[in-house]
């Protein structure tokens, strides 16, 4: 059972950034032979279940002669009480295991933590529960056969104490009794709200645009308002709970929906510190396109800290691209060599390197109120136009005349998106845009882009 709990939480490969922990050789073996270990764990579990079934049948066979001497009513009574007792033991064991595993896997350790304490604690909790169940179950079968054993009450009481204690600790300390992140944080139920996004794209080299309407938050639970995001950020920073990973992912999604690039990078850095493997991947992808600066360099230093993390070849190549983007050619060359990937298979160097004076400016005409504008990276012409945490580079709000500007950008290919909030029931069925010129490309010879006015018609 420990193997079946742990194997899905292993990294898919050792090619990326992984925590540096004791027992790395054991985890490397487990990652390389994941499927074989999963099959072996499942086989051992079935063998254990069949073994327990055989033990139960042998015990029942020994108990049967003693039962045959009883009156039918007494016999049925004992069999019914035995079945009820075994069912109660199963329910108590299930509750104890689920409570302990919830805390171990959701509050104490993150997925891909590679911490040897995680499987050890999982094994200890399962072993304790199994020992108590076997002891209590054996005493129950002995009572059924007319051989009462007072130690059975001790085993049963121990199981109930473990189950009740684990459940009470989960609910009191780790919010396991809450139905959702919103309930754990105390967020007010969110009304049904939608946000209209306009994404400026290219299709086969021709400027185009897409309009999407998305729920602003988790319908019926919480929204992505500034107040909700601040409450969840404080909750994640203040305690470890079974909703810690859900809280971090809520922050990433919320800041992406709000087009708040700096808060998004900060929350990804915090998620990386807390052990979220997704945060590492999204932050590294984001930094490979973000505006060069000291803050972005500090985030990158968190990712390449080899005293705490093991850097795989793909991660080394991504770090090289990020350092090259931020203008640190020495570290970029070092990580390119460290990756072991042939130069011809690595991504080509960004044209112009770190283009710190780069800027993009424009104007949106016809918006009913100031619009929030996001600048997104589009490094691969074949890649989809995604508004995810890895692509959001910078963001701003239009002024009273609809103007916006992004400064300090690096060379590369970008696209724009903006969102509009309408009063409930007043969102138009269609949006029309004119003046869009397609992807925006900055280079050493073309460091600034003044876009034609975007005319918005509702």
Phi and psi in degrees as a GROMACS rama.xvg file:
@    title "Ramachandran Plot"
@    xaxis  label "Phi"
@    yaxis  label "Psi"
@TYPE xy
-60.0207  -43.2938  UNK-2
-61.8806  -43.013  UNK-3
-66.7919  -31.0825  UNK-4
-72.34  -36.1029  UNK-5
-90.2231  -34.4514  UNK-6
-59.5868  -42.1192  UNK-7
-64.9235  -16.24  UNK-8
-93.281  2.5295  UNK-9
-79.0708  151.48  UNK-10
-61.9543  155.007  UNK-11
-69.1334  -31.2522  UNK-12
-157.458  174.043  UNK-13
-99.6478  18.6793  UNK-14
-82.542  -12.9134  UNK-15
-109.235  -155.923  UNK-16
-90.5698  120.247  UNK-17
-126.114  147.606  UNK-18
-61.1339  144.375  UNK-19
-90.594  108.665  UNK-20
-128.156  161.771  UNK-21
-63.255  152.034  UNK-22
76.8484  27.6844  UNK-23
-62.6349  -32.5341  UNK-24
-63.4679  -39.7582  UNK-25
-62.701  -45.3566  UNK-26
-68.0407  -35.6135  UNK-27
-61.2941  -42.1001  UNK-28
-63.7593  -42.192  UNK-29
-65.23  -39.8784  UNK-30
-66.0189  -41.5088  UNK-31
-70.0349  -29.1002  UNK-32
-120.348  41.6643  UNK-33
-57.2568  -49.3899  UNK-34
-65.4646  -41.1724  UNK-35
-65.0622  -40.6925  UNK-36
-67.0039  -37.3096  UNK-37
-64.0399  -45.1576  UNK-38
-63.8827  -40.7449  UNK-39
-65.6286  -41.3727  UNK-40
-63.1566  -42.8191  UNK-41
-65.3152  -40.976  UNK-42
-63.0607  -44.6254  UNK-43
-63.1565  -36.7034  UNK-44
-64.1288  -44.1425  UNK-45
-64.8361  -38.5212  UNK-46
-61.7049  -42.2537  UNK-47
-64.3571  -41.7205  UNK-48
-63.8238  -44.4868  UNK-49
-64.6468  -37.9461  UNK-50
-62.6769  -43.3943  UNK-51
-63.6547  -37.8587  UNK-52
-63.6131  -41.532  UNK-53
-64.1552  -44.1197  UNK-54
-59.8355  -42.9113  UNK-55
-62.4848  -43.6093  UNK-56
-65.7924  -39.4462  UNK-57
-65.147  -40.9324  UNK-58
-65.3126  -39.9463  UNK-59
-64.841  -36.5215  UNK-60
-65.0305  -38.9747  UNK-61
-68.5351  -31.8452  UNK-62
-79.4776  -21.5375  UNK-63
-62.9202  -43.4002  UNK-64
-57.0988  -38.1382  UNK-65
-67.1545  -32.5105  UNK-66
-73.4287  -32.6853  UNK-67
-65.3609  -21.9589  UNK-68
-81.6116  -7.77254  UNK-69
-87.4327  161.225  UNK-70
-67.7172  152.603  UNK-71
-55.1637  -41.8897  UNK-72
-63.2418  -41.8711  UNK-73
-66.9745  -37.2756  UNK-74
-62.5274  -48.3371  UNK-75
-62.5494  -37.3194  UNK-76
-63.2076  -45.9067  UNK-77
-66.7695  -42.0549  UNK-78
-63.238  -40.6349  UNK-79
-65.482  -43.0865  UNK-80
-66.2779  -36.3818  UNK-81
-64.2631  -45.9247  UNK-82
-62.5203  -42.7349  UNK-83
-64.3097  -39.0955  UNK-84
-64.9346  -43.1743  UNK-85
-63.8684  -39.1387  UNK-86
-64.6965  -40.6453  UNK-87
-63.9736  -39.8617  UNK-88
-62.982  -41.4883  UNK-89
-62.7186  -42.8736  UNK-90
-66.2257  -41.7145  UNK-91
-64.8265  -40.9344  UNK-92
-64.9322  -42.1159  UNK-93
-61.1848  -43.5314  UNK-94
-65.295  -42.9052  UNK-95
-64.2434  -43.2282  UNK-96
-66.6221  -47.5456  UNK-97
-62.7133  -38.2509  UNK-98
-65.5829  -45.5032  UNK-99
-69.3058  -41.2651  UNK-100
-67.8651  -35.3203  UNK-101
-56.081  -47.779  UNK-102
-68.2424  -44.25  UNK-103
-63.8317  -44.925  UNK-104
-90.6187  -18.309  UNK-105
-115.92  -23.7928  UNK-106
-109.652  -43.3861  UNK-107
-85.3278  -37.1393  UNK-108
-132.996  144.42  UNK-109
-88.928  159.846  UNK-110
-56.7639  145.598  UNK-111
63.3665  25.9452  UNK-112
-69.5999  -27.5721  UNK-113
54.27  32.8544  UNK-114
-95.6435  119.656  UNK-115
-62.3961  -19.6305  UNK-116
-67.3673  -27.2962  UNK-117
-64.7172  -55.24  UNK-118
-64.4625  -32.5524  UNK-119
-64.5725  -46.2563  UNK-120
-66.6111  -38.0303  UNK-121
-61.5637  -45.7771  UNK-122
-63.1504  -42.9617  UNK-123
-63.2279  -43.6113  UNK-124
-65.5824  -41.9897  UNK-125
-66.1287  -40.4474  UNK-126
-65.2632  -41.1677  UNK-127
-62.2678  -46.7971  UNK-128
-63.3975  -42.4399  UNK-129
-63.1994  -41.7282  UNK-130
-61.9753  -43.0553  UNK-131
-66.0992  -39.4443  UNK-132
-66.2511  -45.0276  UNK-133
-63.1335  -43.3399  UNK-134
-63.2297  -46.4033  UNK-135
-68.0476  -40.7222  UNK-136
-64.995  -40.7582  UNK-137
-62.4015  -42.0098  UNK-138
-65.1698  -35.3582  UNK-139
-66.164  -42.6293  UNK-140
-65.6499  -36.6856  UNK-141
-63.4647  -41.1603  UNK-142
-62.7457  -40.3104  UNK-143
-60.5002  -35.5719  UNK-144
-84.4892  3.49862  UNK-145
86.1073  15.8434  UNK-146
-119.407  75.9491  UNK-147
-63.5702  143.288  UNK-148
-133.216  112.931  UNK-149
-64.167  -20.7352  UNK-150
-63.9514  -20.7496  UNK-151
-59.0677  -36.9067  UNK-152
-65.2862  -34.5498  UNK-153
-65.7853  -46.1867  UNK-154
-60.8943  -46.9056  UNK-155
-63.8467  -43.0596  UNK-156
-63.2362  -38.7078  UNK-157
-62.2334  -41.7572  UNK-158
-63.864  -43.9987  UNK-159
-64.3287  -39.1873  UNK-160
-64.6546  -43.6556  UNK-161
-63.4499  -45.909  UNK-162
-63.9504  -47.8899  UNK-163
-65.268  -40.5114  UNK-164
-65.3491  -44.2309  UNK-165
-63.5813  -43.3063  UNK-166
-65.191  -42.0852  UNK-167
-65.7055  -41.5903  UNK-168
-64.0786  -40.7981  UNK-169
-59.0188  -47.0122  UNK-170
-73.793  -37.2812  UNK-171
-76.889  -38.569  UNK-172
-103.805  -28.1862  UNK-173
-123.95  9.91104  UNK-174
60.4879  27.4921  UNK-175
-67.7139  -20.2145  UNK-176
-80.8386  -7.51044  UNK-177
-80.0222  147.58  UNK-178
-80.4513  -21.4291  UNK-179
-160.085  168.477  UNK-180
-60.3657  -41.1713  UNK-181
-59.8419  -41.4676  UNK-182
-68.6801  -38.761  UNK-183
-65.5766  -39.6822  UNK-184
-80.1576  -26.6341  UNK-185
88.3121  33.3413  UNK-186
-79.1908  142.802  UNK-187
-70.9935  147.402  UNK-188
-59.4143  131.031  UNK-189
-86.4006  136.96  UNK-190
-70.6244  161.671  UNK-191
-71.1593  107.844  UNK-192
-128.609  146.344  UNK-193
-126.227  157.216  UNK-194
-126.465  139.178  UNK-195
-98.6089  122.034  UNK-196
-110.477  135.521  UNK-197
-114.014  123.946  UNK-198
-115.524  123.105  UNK-199
-92.1085  114.987  UNK-200
-127.371  -179.986  UNK-201
-125.918  141.485  UNK-202
-125.385  112.492  UNK-203
53.3638  43.2928  UNK-204
80.2482  0.301618  UNK-205
-106.534  130.686  UNK-206
-59.0318  139.101  UNK-207
-152.267  178.424  UNK-208
-151.467  157.252  UNK-209
-126.755  147.6  UNK-210
-121.448  127.533  UNK-211
-127.458  144.525  UNK-212
-116.536  126.232  UNK-213
-129.669  148.026  UNK-214
-64.2198  135.241  UNK-215
-91.4895  75.3251  UNK-216
118.017  -164.817  UNK-217
-97.7096  109.996  UNK-218
-54.8989  127.837  UNK-219
82.0748  -4.3345  UNK-220
-120.053  -59.2601  UNK-221
-158.314  159.104  UNK-222
-111.124  179.442  UNK-223
-102.145  38.3832  UNK-224
-71.5233  164.872  UNK-225
-60.2549  -36.5746  UNK-226
-66.7549  -42.5249  UNK-227
-66.4542  -41.9408  UNK-228
-65.1249  -40.5172  UNK-229
-64.7669  -40.112  UNK-230
-65.9916  -42.47  UNK-231
-68.3435  -40.0223  UNK-232
-61.2132  -41.6858  UNK-233
-66.7914  -38.4067  UNK-234
-63.9807  -46.5712  UNK-235
-63.8298  -37.6673  UNK-236
-75.3357  -22.2096  UNK-237
-92.2849  -24.3546  UNK-238
-156.903  158.1  UNK-239
-93.629  127.935  UNK-240
-141.169  171.619  UNK-241
-69.9373  -9.4928  UNK-242
-103.574  14.762  UNK-243
-63.2885  -48.1059  UNK-244
-65.195  -40.5207  UNK-245
-62.2907  -38.254  UNK-246
-65.0878  -42.5634  UNK-247
-62.734  -45.2448  UNK-248
-66.0343  -31.6938  UNK-249
-61.4367  -42.8284  UNK-250
-64.913  -43.9512  UNK-251
-60.1643  -47.8827  UNK-252
-65.098  -40.5335  UNK-253
-65.135  -46.1113  UNK-254
-67.9026  -32.8171  UNK-255
-66.1244  -41.2199  UNK-256
-65.5551  -34.6183  UNK-257
-82.4603  -4.7703  UNK-258
53.1502  48.5349  UNK-259
-107.738  88.7869  UNK-260
-65.7938  -43.5989  UNK-261
-68.5196  -42.9646  UNK-262
-64.6835  -34.4167  UNK-263
-62.4537  -47.768  UNK-264
-63.4637  -37.7603  UNK-265
-64.596  -41.986  UNK-266
-69.3629  -34.5119  UNK-267
-66.262  -39.7578  UNK-268
-63.3486  -40.6194  UNK-269
-65.5848  -40.5469  UNK-270
-62.2917  -38.5188  UNK-271
-62.7147  -42.6805  UNK-272
-62.5223  -36.045  UNK-273
-82.8038  -6.57087  UNK-274
103.467  10.6876  UNK-275
-74.2063  114.62  UNK-276
-65.8992  -30.4623  UNK-277
-64.1684  -37.0239  UNK-278
-62.3121  -38.8592  UNK-279
-59.479  -48.4754  UNK-280
-64.7012  -45.5564  UNK-281
-68.2709  -38.9009  UNK-282
-66.5594  -42.4439  UNK-283
-64.4917  -40.2929  UNK-284
-63.9612  -41.0254  UNK-285
-66.3736  -43.3875  UNK-286
-67.9781  -22.2989  UNK-287
-72.1616  -5.73596  UNK-288
-131.352  -9.58325  UNK-289
-68.4089  158.514  UNK-290
-59.8823  131.039  UNK-291
-60.034  141.869  UNK-292
176.285  168.114  UNK-293
-64.2916  -36.2031  UNK-294
-67.7518  -42.4953  UNK-295
-63.8007  -37.8527  UNK-296
-63.835  -36.0404  UNK-297
-68.0351  -36.4649  UNK-298
-64.8921  -40.6304  UNK-299
-65.6592  -34.8001  UNK-300
-64.1634  -29.7556  UNK-301
-65.4572  -34.4614  UNK-302
-78.2128  -31.6683  UNK-303
-100.693  23.4392  UNK-304
-74.9444  96.4138  UNK-305
-76.227  -7.37892  UNK-306
-74.2557  -19.7797  UNK-307
-117.557  -18.5692  UNK-308
-133.583  148.914  UNK-309
-98.0997  129.193  UNK-310
-101.756  115.705  UNK-311
-80.4847  173.164  UNK-312
-62.8136  -41.2543  UNK-313
-67.2468  -39.7644  UNK-314
-64.3217  -38.0353  UNK-315
-61.8378  -41.5336  UNK-316
-65.0869  -38.5967  UNK-317
-69.0722  -37.8412  UNK-318
-63.5945  -38.9154  UNK-319
-60.8787  -44.0681  UNK-320
-64.0148  -39.6897  UNK-321
-67.1087  -44.2896  UNK-322
-65.3908  -37.6676  UNK-323
-63.3266  -40.6594  UNK-324
-63.6481  -39.3912  UNK-325
-82.9938  -1.42515  UNK-326
94.946  10.228  UNK-327
-100.661  85.8979  UNK-328
-65.8441  -34.1416  UNK-329
-62.3444  -50.0499  UNK-330
-67.8179  -34.3724  UNK-331
-60.834  -46.1939  UNK-332
-64.5779  -39.2627  UNK-333
-62.6716  -45.4715  UNK-334
-71.7166  -28.9893  UNK-335
-64.7241  -41.4208  UNK-336
-67.2411  -40.24  UNK-337
-64.5489  -27.5992  UNK-338
-65.3037  -30.2889  UNK-339
74.5205  4.28185  UNK-340
-87.838  130.901  UNK-341
-55.745  144.659  UNK-342
-55.4406  -35.4435  UNK-343
-66.975  -18.9912  UNK-344
-97.3331  -8.89395  UNK-345
-81.3938  156.126  UNK-346
-62.6654  141.812  UNK-347
-65.1831  150.402  UNK-348
-61.2738  142.656  UNK-349
-64.9696  133.81  UNK-350
-63.582  124.354  UNK-351
86.058  -5.00391  UNK-352
62.8696  -146.558  UNK-353
-77.2514  112.574  UNK-354
-102.369  74.0218  UNK-355
-61.9446  -30.9674  UNK-356
-77.5713  -1.22153  UNK-357
-59.9798  144.216  UNK-358
-150.111  151.233  UNK-359
-133.243  129.028  UNK-360
-137.031  158.85  UNK-361
-174.161  -167.154  UNK-362
-150.541  140.099  UNK-363
-111.148  119.796  UNK-364
-105.08  136.191  UNK-365
97.457  2.24937  UNK-366
-72.139  138.179  UNK-367
-68.6885  -18.194  UNK-368
-158.755  169.615  UNK-369
-52.2252  132.173  UNK-370
-100.58  147.872  UNK-371
-91.2868  124.895  UNK-372
-113.477  131.81  UNK-373
-115.893  140.888  UNK-374
-106.652  127.405  UNK-375
-123.95  147.602  UNK-376
-81.3584  141.247  UNK-377
-136.097  72.3783  UNK-378
-69.9581  -34.1508  UNK-379
-109.901  120.049  UNK-380
-58.8301  -24.0975  UNK-381
-87.8001  -9.0442  UNK-382
-76.1032  150.614  UNK-383
-68.9016  159.529  UNK-384
-85.168  91.4691  UNK-385
-100.085  143.951  UNK-386
-106.88  36.2518  UNK-387
-87.3153  177.905  UNK-388
-65.7474  -23.1275  UNK-389
-79.7299  -16.4309  UNK-390
-107.305  -18.6765  UNK-391
-73.0757  115.817  UNK-392
-99.8831  -46.7949  UNK-393
-154.988  163.729  UNK-394
-153.101  153.817  UNK-395
-158.574  171.96  UNK-396
-116.654  137.535  UNK-397
-64.7981  150.751  UNK-398
-83.7534  -169.18  UNK-399
-61.7557  -28.8661  UNK-400
-93.5008  2.40822  UNK-401
90.0252  6.38572  UNK-402
-82.1257  151.003  UNK-403
-144.978  158.108  UNK-404
-154.797  140.08  UNK-405
-117.993  131.095  UNK-406
-122.136  166.189  UNK-407
68.7586  30.2804  UNK-408
-87.7313  158  UNK-409
-95.1171  166.111  UNK-410
-63.794  146.555  UNK-411
154.074  -175.731  UNK-412
-109.595  132.524  UNK-413
-131.574  161.437  UNK-414
-138.492  161.167  UNK-415
-110.07  151.112  UNK-416
-146.003  152.85  UNK-417
-145.815  158.636  UNK-418
-124.894  154.899  UNK-419
-129.145  135.665  UNK-420
-106.426  131.381  UNK-421
-117.078  154.077  UNK-422
-61.7532  153.129  UNK-423
-56.4294  128.342  UNK-424
83.9561  -1.29433  UNK-425
-109.396  4.07462  UNK-426
-67.1299  132.774  UNK-427
-71.7335  157.376  UNK-428
-70.7728  -34.8409  UNK-429
-136.149  154.135  UNK-430
-123.397  140.616  UNK-431
-123.274  137.074  UNK-432
-123.977  140.197  UNK-433
-131.759  149.069  UNK-434
98.7503  -0.680982  UNK-435
-73.7579  134.581  UNK-436
-111.682  6.23619  UNK-437
96.8911  -163.558  UNK-438
-60.7668  149.905  UNK-439
-104.503  123.911  UNK-440
-118.532  124.9  UNK-441
-109.885  142.029  UNK-442
-148.368  177.023  UNK-443
-61.6489  -34.3141  UNK-444
-86.0698  -12.5612  UNK-445
-139.025  71.3249  UNK-446
-80.1203  -14.1696  UNK-447
-128.762  143.339  UNK-448
-130.886  117.723  UNK-449
-103.713  109.768  UNK-450
-82.2961  151.399  UNK-451
-66.5462  151.275  UNK-452
-59.0043  136.178  UNK-453
-90.1404  120.498  UNK-454
-98.6101  119.233  UNK-455
-104.236  126.531  UNK-456
-121.806  124.056  UNK-457
